[in-house]
Amino acid sequence: MYRLVEATAADVEFLTGVVIEATRAQGRLPAGFDETDFRAGFAEWTVGLIGSGTLHVIEVDGRRAGRLRVVRTPEQVELAGIQLLPHEQSRGLGTQIITDLMRDAGRPVVLSVEKDNPRAQALYRRLGFVVTGETEDELRMRA
């Protein structure tokens, strides 16, 4: 069973690390990736989200397992980011979190997914998301 805990400033380093570890494990870090620079910029952006109610640490059995960002508006719920530590992936956790989000949303759920992330695209399609548009780098999806 998982639990979502609203992120605090004490979680910023962990949340930043989750994004890097998950992306690295998928072989998706860009050539010339500057980890130090990314950590600084992402941490600064993350600090700005603290207290907004949109950013959560995903916990499983009391241990931190990932990051979830959800933005709710009257019209829709945006899955604005979900990353799991590599050892937490492929165990049904992401599916459960997204399924619960969709069940409880009460309105359409939308997201953007990178075109170079076929595993995430397959998960979203399996859960009923369809492509509604795209940019150069991302697919926009809706369920």
GIQUI-V497097 format. One record per helix or strand of 2 or more residues. SS is the DSSP state (hx for helix, st for strand). FROM is the first residue (numbers start at 0). TO is the last residue. If there is no record, write none. Layout:
<<SS	FROM	TO> <SS	FROM	TO>>
This chain:
<<st	1	5> <hx	8	24> <hx	34	48> <st	54	59> <st	62	71> <st	75	83> <hx	85	87> <hx	92	104> <st	107	113> <hx	117	125> <st	129	133> <st	137	141>>
